[in-house]
Amino acid sequence: MTAEADLERALRARVKGEVRFDTATRAAYSTDASNYRQVPIAVVVPRSLDDVIATVAECRERDVPVLKRGGGTSLAGQTCNVAVIIDSSKHLRGLQL
């Protein structure tokens, strides 16, 4: 089993939200409002804080970079990288800590 397949299996087992490794999603998240293009490893759309914690834990265990994405409006490429992207804009919008 490849490292990417192992990560996908682990994330799907622990995350209740969306775990996306498909080419179309990765292409959509490879850019923001800048000219930079970096195809991510995967995209996680968490349903809860537990999903965020599980994603970070799995990535940390495997030494895989993580990037928190906001609105994708960066003009300097901050939301693009070869990493697991966490996009909480769908389910965790009004989160107060």
N, CA, C and O atoms as a printed pandas DataFrame, in Angstrom:
     atom_number atom_name residue_name chain_id  residue_number  x_coord  y_coord  z_coord
0              1         N          MET        A               1    0.850   -1.183    0.000
1              2        CA          MET        A               1    0.000    0.000    0.000
2              3         C          MET        A               1    0.894    1.245    0.000
3              4         O          MET        A               1    1.857    1.326    0.763
4              5         N          THR        A               2    0.572    2.192   -0.846
5              6        CA          THR        A               2    1.363    3.423   -0.921
6              7         C          THR        A               2    1.064    4.308    0.283
7              8         O          THR        A               2    0.059    4.122    0.970
8              9         N          ALA        A               3    1.943    5.269    0.527
9             10        CA          ALA        A               3    1.749    6.198    1.644
10            11         C          ALA        A               3    0.469    7.011    1.455
11            12         O          ALA        A               3   -0.249    7.278    2.419
12            13         N          GLU        A               4    0.185    7.406    0.205
13            14        CA          GLU        A               4   -1.032    8.174   -0.061
14            15         C          GLU        A               4   -2.284    7.324    0.188
15            16         O          GLU        A               4   -3.259    7.807    0.765
16            17         N          ALA        A               5   -2.256    6.081   -0.242
17            18        CA          ALA        A               5   -3.392    5.182   -0.022
18            19         C          ALA        A               5   -3.592    4.915    1.468
19            20         O          ALA        A               5   -4.724    4.826    1.942
20            21         N          ASP        A               6   -2.495    4.789    2.198
21            22        CA          ASP        A               6   -2.567    4.584    3.648
22            23         C          ASP        A               6   -3.172    5.805    4.335
23            24         O          ASP        A               6   -4.003    5.662    5.233
24            25         N          LEU        A               7   -2.764    6.997    3.922
25            26        CA          LEU        A               7   -3.323    8.221    4.483
26            27         C          LEU        A               7   -4.809    8.322    4.161
27            28         O          LEU        A               7   -5.608    8.662    5.034
28            29         N          GLU        A               8   -5.183    8.034    2.938
29            30        CA          GLU        A               8   -6.594    8.088    2.547
30            31         C          GLU        A               8   -7.428    7.120    3.391
31            32         O          GLU        A               8   -8.489    7.489    3.892
32            33         N          ARG        A               9   -6.959    5.910    3.543
33            34        CA          ARG        A               9   -7.669    4.912    4.358
34            35         C          ARG        A               9   -7.839    5.395    5.795
35            36         O          ARG        A               9   -8.920    5.279    6.372
36            37         N          ALA        A              10   -6.770    5.935    6.367
37            38        CA          ALA        A              10   -6.815    6.396    7.757
38            39         C          ALA        A              10   -7.765    7.582    7.926
39            40         O          ALA        A              10   -8.531    7.630    8.889
40            41         N          LEU        A              11   -7.718    8.534    6.999
41            42        CA          LEU        A              11   -8.609    9.687    7.101
42            43         C          LEU        A              11  -10.061    9.280    6.932
43            44         O          LEU        A              11  -10.925    9.760    7.665
44            45         N          ARG        A              12  -10.344    8.407    5.984
45            46        CA          ARG        A              12  -11.725    7.963    5.772
46            47         C          ARG        A              12  -12.265    7.218    6.991
47            48         O          ARG        A              12  -13.462    7.271    7.274
48            49         N          ALA        A              13  -11.390    6.530    7.706
49            50        CA          ALA        A              13  -11.813    5.798    8.904
50            51         C          ALA        A              13  -12.127    6.723   10.077
51            52         O          ALA        A              13  -12.961    6.391   10.919
52            53         N          ARG        A              14  -11.467    7.878   10.142
53            54        CA          ARG        A              14  -11.591    8.754   11.310
54            55         C          ARG        A              14  -12.428   10.011   11.094
55            56         O          ARG        A              14  -12.938   10.575   12.062
56            57         N          VAL        A              15  -12.580   10.458    9.864
57            58        CA          VAL        A              15  -13.234   11.736    9.579
58            59         C          VAL        A              15  -14.662   11.480    9.094
59            60         O          VAL        A              15  -14.881   10.696    8.171
60            61         N          LYS        A              16  -15.628   12.149    9.727
61            62        CA          LYS        A              16  -17.026   12.008    9.328
62            63         C          LYS        A              16  -17.389   12.938    8.168
63            64         O          LYS        A              16  -18.371   12.703    7.464
64            65         N          GLY        A              17  -16.606   13.978    7.975
65            66        CA          GLY        A              17  -16.830   14.908    6.870
66            67         C          GLY        A              17  -16.301   14.324    5.566
67            68         O          GLY        A              17  -16.070   13.120    5.453
68            69         N          GLU        A              18  -16.117   15.195    4.593
69            70        CA          GLU        A              18  -15.650   14.762    3.274
70            71         C          GLU        A              18  -14.128   14.594    3.255
71            72         O          GLU        A              18  -13.393   15.442    3.762
72            73         N          VAL        A              19  -13.675   13.504    2.674
73            74        CA          VAL        A              19  -12.250   13.242    2.452
74            75         C          VAL        A              19  -12.106   13.041    0.953
75            76         O          VAL        A              19  -12.575   12.043    0.404
76            77         N          ARG        A              20  -11.454   13.994    0.291
77            78        CA          ARG        A              20  -11.413   14.002   -1.167
78            79         C          ARG        A              20   -9.980   13.848   -1.674
79            80         O          ARG        A              20   -9.125   14.691   -1.399
80            81         N          PHE        A              21   -9.726   12.788   -2.401
81            82        CA          PHE        A              21   -8.434   12.552   -3.049
82            83         C          PHE        A              21   -8.567   12.578   -4.564
83            84         O          PHE        A              21   -7.595   12.322   -5.275
84            85         N          ASP        A              22   -9.768   12.886   -5.071
85            86        CA          ASP        A              22  -10.006   12.826   -6.517
86            87         C          ASP        A              22   -9.305   13.976   -7.241
87            88         O          ASP        A              22   -9.038   15.027   -6.659
88            89         N          THR        A              23   -9.020   13.756   -8.501
89            90        CA          THR        A              23   -8.273   14.707   -9.317
90            91         C          THR        A              23   -9.001   16.042   -9.464
91            92         O          THR        A              23   -8.372   17.098   -9.396
92            93         N          ALA        A              24  -10.305   16.007   -9.664
93            94        CA          ALA        A              24  -11.066   17.245   -9.870
94            95         C          ALA        A              24  -11.023   18.151   -8.641
95            96         O          ALA        A              24  -10.810   19.357   -8.767
96            97         N          THR        A              25  -11.220   17.587   -7.476
97            98        CA          THR        A              25  -11.170   18.394   -6.248
98            99         C          THR        A              25   -9.777   18.947   -6.032
99           100         O          THR        A              25   -9.618   20.122   -5.702
100          101         N          ARG        A              26   -8.774   18.116   -6.213
101          102        CA          ARG        A              26   -7.398   18.568   -6.020
102          103         C          ARG        A              26   -7.059   19.689   -6.991
103          104         O          ARG        A              26   -6.354   20.629   -6.624
104          105         N          ALA        A              27   -7.549   19.604   -8.228
105          106        CA          ALA        A              27   -7.308   20.666   -9.213
106          107         C          ALA        A              27   -8.007   21.960   -8.791
107          108         O          ALA        A              27   -7.439   23.045   -8.919
108          109         N          ALA        A              28   -9.215   21.846   -8.299
109          110        CA          ALA        A              28   -9.966   23.036   -7.871
110          111         C          ALA        A              28   -9.275   23.764   -6.726
111          112         O          ALA        A              28   -9.332   24.991   -6.645
112          113         N          TYR        A              29   -8.626   23.018   -5.845
113          114        CA          TYR        A              29   -7.949   23.609   -4.690
114          115         C          TYR        A              29   -6.483   23.929   -4.970
115          116         O          TYR        A              29   -5.759   24.332   -4.060
116          117         N          SER        A              30   -6.037   23.759   -6.200
117          118        CA          SER        A              30   -4.624   23.993   -6.516
118          119         C          SER        A              30   -4.296   25.460   -6.736
119          120         O          SER        A              30   -3.136   25.809   -6.953
120          121         N          THR        A              31   -5.298   26.315   -6.684
121          122        CA          THR        A              31   -5.075   27.731   -6.944
122          123         C          THR        A              31   -5.945   28.588   -6.036
123          124         O          THR        A              31   -6.903   28.112   -5.427
124          125         N          ASP        A              32   -5.591   29.846   -5.964
125          126        CA          ASP        A              32   -6.418   30.839   -5.278
126          127         C          ASP        A              32   -6.484   32.047   -6.199
127          128         O          ASP        A              32   -6.453   31.874   -7.418
128          129         N          ALA        A              33   -6.571   33.245   -5.681
129          130        CA          ALA        A              33   -6.639   34.433   -6.532
130          131         C          ALA        A              33   -5.262   34.867   -7.041
131          132         O          ALA        A              33   -5.149   35.881   -7.731
132          133         N          SER        A              34   -4.229   34.115   -6.709
133          134        CA          SER        A              34   -2.869   34.436   -7.166
134          135         C          SER        A              34   -2.550   33.654   -8.441
135          136         O          SER        A              34   -3.408   32.957   -8.983
136          137         N          ASN        A              35   -1.328   33.776   -8.903
137          138        CA          ASN        A              35   -0.865   33.021  -10.069
138          139         C          ASN        A              35   -0.250   31.675   -9.692
139          140         O          ASN        A              35    0.156   30.921  -10.576
140          141         N          TYR        A              36   -0.173   31.361   -8.409
141          142        CA          TYR        A              36    0.470   30.133   -7.960
142          143         C          TYR        A              36   -0.426   28.927   -8.184
143          144         O          TYR        A              36   -1.649   29.016   -8.070
144          145         N          ARG        A              37    0.205   27.780   -8.508
145          146        CA          ARG        A              37   -0.509   26.524   -8.700
146          147         C          ARG        A              37    0.262   25.429   -7.968
147          148         O          ARG        A              37    1.391   25.104   -8.334
148          149         N          GLN        A              38   -0.346   24.871   -6.947
149          150        CA          GLN        A              38    0.235   23.754   -6.207
150          151         C          GLN        A              38   -0.889   22.747   -5.962
151          152         O          GLN        A              38   -1.858   23.054   -5.266
152          153         N          VAL        A              39   -0.765   21.567   -6.521
153          154        CA          VAL        A              39   -1.815   20.558   -6.369
154          155         C          VAL        A              39   -1.698   19.921   -4.986
155          156         O          VAL        A              39   -0.648   19.379   -4.639
156          157         N          PRO        A              40   -2.776   19.983   -4.190
157          158        CA          PRO        A              40   -2.723   19.404   -2.848
158          159         C          PRO        A              40   -2.738   17.880   -2.874
159          160         O          PRO        A              40   -3.089   17.266   -3.881
160          161         N          ILE        A              41   -2.355   17.290   -1.765
161          162        CA          ILE        A              41   -2.391   15.835   -1.599
162          163         C          ILE        A              41   -3.842   15.372   -1.512
163          164         O          ILE        A              41   -4.229   14.375   -2.120
164          165         N          ALA        A              42   -4.638   16.121   -0.740
165          166        CA          ALA        A              42   -6.051   15.791   -0.525
166          167         C          ALA        A              42   -6.745   17.022    0.032
167          168         O          ALA        A              42   -6.104   18.004    0.407
168          169         N          VAL        A              43   -8.071   16.949    0.076
169          170        CA          VAL        A              43   -8.882   18.004    0.679
170          171         C          VAL        A              43   -9.818   17.349    1.684
171          172         O          VAL        A              43  -10.492   16.368    1.371
172          173         N          VAL        A              44   -9.852   17.898    2.890
173          174        CA          VAL        A              44  -10.770   17.431    3.926
174          175         C          VAL        A              44  -11.737   18.566    4.232
175          176         O          VAL        A              44  -11.325   19.696    4.492
176          177         N          VAL        A              45  -13.034   18.248    4.197
177          178        CA          VAL        A              45  -14.082   19.202    4.561
178          179         C          VAL        A              45  -14.703   18.675    5.857
179          180         O          VAL        A              45  -15.614   17.848    5.814
180          181         N          PRO        A              46  -14.216   19.148    7.008
181          182        CA          PRO        A              46  -14.644   18.592    8.292
182          183         C          PRO        A              46  -16.071   18.982    8.666
183          184         O          PRO        A              46  -16.534   20.076    8.341
184          185         N          ARG        A              47  -16.756   18.077    9.351
185          186        CA          ARG        A              47  -18.090   18.361    9.882
186          187         C          ARG        A              47  -18.022   18.873   11.323
187          188         O          ARG        A              47  -18.966   19.492   11.815
188          189         N          SER        A              48  -16.904   18.612   11.989
189          190        CA          SER        A              48  -16.779   18.978   13.398
190          191         C          SER        A              48  -15.318   19.272   13.730
191          192         O          SER        A              48  -14.416   19.015   12.932
192          193         N          LEU        A              49  -15.113   19.812   14.915
193          194        CA          LEU        A              49  -13.735   20.024   15.382
194          195         C          LEU        A              49  -13.002   18.706   15.538
195          196         O          LEU        A              49  -11.788   18.642   15.343
196          197         N          ASP        A              50  -13.727   17.656   15.887
197          198        CA          ASP        A              50  -13.097   16.339   16.001
198          199         C          ASP        A              50  -12.506   15.900   14.666
199          200         O          ASP        A              50  -11.457   15.256   14.635
200          201         N          ASP        A              51  -13.168   16.242   13.566
201          202        CA          ASP        A              51  -12.627   15.923   12.244
202          203         C          ASP        A              51  -11.331   16.683   11.978
203          204         O          ASP        A              51  -10.397   16.136   11.393
204          205         N          VAL        A              52  -11.276   17.933   12.405
205          206        CA          VAL        A              52  -10.057   18.731   12.235
206          207         C          VAL        A              52   -8.923   18.110   13.044
207          208         O          VAL        A              52   -7.811   17.942   12.542
208          209         N          ILE        A              53   -9.209   17.776   14.286
209          210        CA          ILE        A              53   -8.208   17.176   15.166
210          211         C          ILE        A              53   -7.723   15.842   14.602
211          212         O          ILE        A              53   -6.521   15.573   14.605
212          213         N          ALA        A              54   -8.637   15.007   14.121
213          214        CA          ALA        A              54   -8.263   13.712   13.551
214          215         C          ALA        A              54   -7.395   13.881   12.304
215          216         O          ALA        A              54   -6.428   13.145   12.107
216          217         N          THR        A              55   -7.749   14.852   11.468
217          218        CA          THR        A              55   -6.968   15.099   10.249
218          219         C          THR        A              55   -5.550   15.517   10.589
219          220         O          THR        A              55   -4.589   14.990   10.029
220          221         N          VAL        A              56   -5.420   16.461   11.503
221          222        CA          VAL        A              56   -4.087   16.927   11.897
222          223         C          VAL        A              56   -3.292   15.795   12.537
223          224         O          VAL        A              56   -2.097   15.657   12.277
224          225         N          ALA        A              57   -3.941   14.981   13.373
225          226        CA          ALA        A              57   -3.245   13.874   14.036
226          227         C          ALA        A              57   -2.734   12.854   13.024
227          228         O          ALA        A              57   -1.591   12.405   13.115
228          229         N          GLU        A              58   -3.577   12.490   12.061
229          230        CA          GLU        A              58   -3.148   11.514   11.045
230          231         C          GLU        A              58   -2.002   12.065   10.195
231          232         O          GLU        A              58   -1.056   11.346    9.872
232          233         N          CYS        A              59   -2.097   13.326    9.843
233          234        CA          CYS        A              59   -1.033   13.941    9.040
234          235         C          CYS        A              59    0.258   14.070    9.833
235          236         O          CYS        A              59    1.346   13.836    9.307
236          237         N          ARG        A              60    0.133   14.439   11.080
237          238        CA          ARG        A              60    1.333   14.575   11.921
238          239         C          ARG        A              60    2.037   13.239   12.085
239          240         O          ARG        A              60    3.265   13.163   12.037
240          241         N          GLU        A              61    1.253   12.191   12.279
241          242        CA          GLU        A              61    1.817   10.854   12.446
242          243         C          GLU        A              61    2.622   10.426   11.214
243          244         O          GLU        A              61    3.588    9.670   11.326
244          245         N          ARG        A              62    2.216   10.914   10.050
245          246        CA          ARG        A              62    2.868   10.535    8.790
246          247         C          ARG        A              62    3.808   11.615    8.250
247          248         O          ARG        A              62    4.366   11.466    7.163
248          249         N          ASP        A              63    3.980   12.687    8.999
249          250        CA          ASP        A              63    4.829   13.810    8.582
250          251         C          ASP        A              63    4.349   14.412    7.254
251          252         O          ASP        A              63    5.148   14.726    6.372
252          253         N          VAL        A              64    3.022   14.563    7.138
253          254        CA          VAL        A              64    2.391   15.136    5.946
254          255         C          VAL        A              64    1.977   16.569    6.279
255          256         O          VAL        A              64    1.340   16.792    7.309
256          257         N          PRO        A              65    2.318   17.536    5.446
257          258        CA          PRO        A              65    1.945   18.921    5.725
258          259         C          PRO        A              65    0.432   19.136    5.657
259          260         O          PRO        A              65   -0.279   18.461    4.913
260          261         N          VAL        A              66   -0.034   20.094    6.457
261          262        CA          VAL        A              66   -1.450   20.457    6.531
262          263         C          VAL        A              66   -1.567   21.948    6.259
263          264         O          VAL        A              66   -0.727   22.733    6.700
264          265         N          LEU        A              67   -2.607   22.335    5.535
265          266        CA          LEU        A              67   -2.847   23.744    5.250
266          267         C          LEU        A              67   -4.314   24.051    5.505
267          268         O          LEU        A              67   -5.192   23.395    4.944
268          269         N          LYS        A              68   -4.583   25.027    6.334
269          270        CA          LYS        A              68   -5.952   25.485    6.594
270          271         C          LYS        A              68   -6.319   26.502    5.534
271          272         O          LYS        A              68   -5.626   27.504    5.358
272          273         N          ARG        A              69   -7.405   26.246    4.832
273          274        CA          ARG        A              69   -7.827   27.142    3.756
274          275         C          ARG        A              69   -9.045   27.936    4.203
275          276         O          ARG        A              69   -9.974   27.403    4.810
276          277         N          GLY        A              70   -9.013   29.216    3.886
277          278        CA          GLY        A              70  -10.157   30.074    4.167
278          279         C          GLY        A              70  -11.001   30.230    2.921
279          280         O          GLY        A              70  -11.506   29.246    2.380
280          281         N          GLY        A              71  -11.154   31.442    2.470
281          282        CA          GLY        A              71  -11.988   31.717    1.307
282          283         C          GLY        A              71  -11.299   31.513   -0.018
283          284         O          GLY        A              71  -11.950   31.592   -1.059
284          285         N          GLY        A              72   -9.982   31.248   -0.021
285          286        CA          GLY        A              72   -9.254   31.041   -1.268
286          287         C          GLY        A              72   -9.050   32.327   -2.046
287          288         O          GLY        A              72   -8.918   32.310   -3.269
288          289         N          THR        A              73   -9.024   33.460   -1.320
289          290        CA          THR        A              73   -8.899   34.745   -1.994
290          291         C          THR        A              73   -7.501   35.352   -1.890
291          292         O          THR        A              73   -7.299   36.515   -2.240
292          293         N          SER        A              74   -6.556   34.580   -1.420
293          294        CA          SER        A              74   -5.196   35.086   -1.274
294          295         C          SER        A              74   -4.630   35.541   -2.609
295          296         O          SER        A              74   -4.845   34.899   -3.637
296          297         N          LEU        A              75   -3.915   36.635   -2.584
297          298        CA          LEU        A              75   -3.261   37.135   -3.788
298          299         C          LEU        A              75   -1.790   36.746   -3.837
299          300         O          LEU        A              75   -1.083   37.091   -4.784
300          301         N          ALA        A              76   -1.327   36.026   -2.813
301          302        CA          ALA        A              76    0.087   35.678   -2.744
302          303         C          ALA        A              76    0.321   34.176   -2.581
303          304         O          ALA        A              76    1.430   33.770   -2.235
304          305         N          GLY        A              77   -0.690   33.344   -2.821
305          306        CA          GLY        A              77   -0.505   31.900   -2.818
306          307         C          GLY        A              77   -0.531   31.215   -1.470
307          308         O          GLY        A              77   -0.150   30.048   -1.379
308          309         N          GLN        A              78   -0.968   31.897   -0.411
309          310        CA          GLN        A              78   -0.956   31.284    0.916
310          311         C          GLN        A              78   -1.882   30.065    1.034
311          312         O          GLN        A              78   -1.664   29.219    1.901
312          313         N          THR        A              79   -2.902   29.958    0.187
313          314        CA          THR        A              79   -3.850   28.850    0.311
314          315         C          THR        A              79   -3.542   27.697   -0.629
315          316         O          THR        A              79   -4.363   26.793   -0.784
316          317         N          CYS        A              80   -2.374   27.713   -1.257
317          318        CA          CYS        A              80   -1.980   26.650   -2.189
318          319         C          CYS        A              80   -0.695   26.005   -1.696
319          320         O          CYS        A              80    0.272   26.694   -1.373
320          321         N          ASN        A              81   -0.693   24.683   -1.641
321          322        CA          ASN        A              81    0.532   23.975   -1.291
322          323         C          ASN        A              81    0.320   22.486   -1.503
323          324         O          ASN        A              81   -0.815   22.020   -1.606
324          325         N          VAL        A              82    1.403   21.750   -1.567
325          326        CA          VAL        A              82    1.337   20.297   -1.614
326          327         C          VAL        A              82    1.174   19.844   -0.168
327          328         O          VAL        A              82    2.148   19.618    0.549
328          329         N          ALA        A              83   -0.085   19.720    0.235
329          330        CA          ALA        A              83   -0.436   19.426    1.624
330          331         C          ALA        A              83   -1.852   18.878    1.647
331          332         O          ALA        A              83   -2.533   18.845    0.621
332          333         N          VAL        A              84   -2.289   18.451    2.818
333          334        CA          VAL        A              84   -3.695   18.117    3.013
334          335         C          VAL        A              84   -4.385   19.427    3.380
335          336         O          VAL        A              84   -4.065   20.049    4.392
336          337         N          ILE        A              85   -5.328   19.831    2.550
337          338        CA          ILE        A              85   -6.043   21.090    2.748
338          339         C          ILE        A              85   -7.245   20.831    3.643
339          340         O          ILE        A              85   -8.013   19.900    3.400
340          341         N          ILE        A              86   -7.412   21.648    4.677
341          342        CA          ILE        A              86   -8.597   21.582    5.523
342          343         C          ILE        A              86   -9.438   22.811    5.197
343          344         O          ILE        A              86   -9.019   23.945    5.431
344          345         N          ASP        A              87  -10.631   22.571    4.653
345          346        CA          ASP        A              87  -11.549   23.643    4.281
346          347         C          ASP        A              87  -12.792   23.551    5.152
347          348         O          ASP        A              87  -13.664   22.716    4.910
348          349         N          SER        A              88  -12.874   24.399    6.154
349          350        CA          SER        A              88  -13.997   24.357    7.090
350          351         C          SER        A              88  -15.118   25.324    6.718
351          352         O          SER        A              88  -16.016   25.561    7.526
352          353         N          SER        A              89  -15.080   25.881    5.515
353          354        CA          SER        A              89  -16.073   26.880    5.135
354          355         C          SER        A              89  -17.477   26.305    4.931
355          356         O          SER        A              89  -18.448   27.061    4.939
356          357         N          LYS        A              90  -17.606   25.018    4.754
357          358        CA          LYS        A              90  -18.919   24.415    4.490
358          359         C          LYS        A              90  -19.711   24.147    5.772
359          360         O          LYS        A              90  -20.891   24.488    5.854
360          361         N          HIS        A              91  -19.067   23.538    6.772
361          362        CA          HIS        A              91  -19.797   23.103    7.979
362          363         C          HIS        A              91  -19.411   23.841    9.249
363          364         O          HIS        A              91  -20.187   23.842   10.205
364          365         N          LEU        A              92  -18.257   24.461    9.298
365          366        CA          LEU        A              92  -17.780   25.079   10.538
366          367         C          LEU        A              92  -17.657   26.592   10.401
367          368         O          LEU        A              92  -16.708   27.186   10.913
368          369         N          ARG        A              93  -18.587   27.204    9.729
369          370        CA          ARG        A              93  -18.498   28.634    9.427
370          371         C          ARG        A              93  -18.651   29.532   10.645
371          372         O          ARG        A              93  -17.905   30.502   10.780
372          373         N          GLY        A              94  -19.578   29.247   11.523
373          374        CA          GLY        A              94  -19.857   30.126   12.654
374          375         C          GLY        A              94  -19.218   29.671   13.952
375          376         O          GLY        A              94  -19.716   29.959   15.040
376          377         N          LEU        A              95  -18.133   28.972   13.827
377          378        CA          LEU        A              95  -17.472   28.376   14.977
378          379         C          LEU        A              95  -16.920   29.433   15.919
379          380         O          LEU        A              95  -16.205   30.341   15.494
380          381         N          GLN        A              96  -17.250   29.315   17.180
381          382        CA          GLN        A              96  -16.714   30.232   18.187
382          383         C          GLN        A              96  -15.937   29.424   19.213
383          384         O          GLN        A              96  -16.464   28.486   19.811
384          385         N          LEU        A              97  -14.703   29.791   19.406
385          386        CA          LEU        A              97  -13.841   29.080   20.364
386          387         C          LEU        A              97  -13.660   29.862   21.617
387          388         O          LEU        A              97  -12.965   29.413   22.530
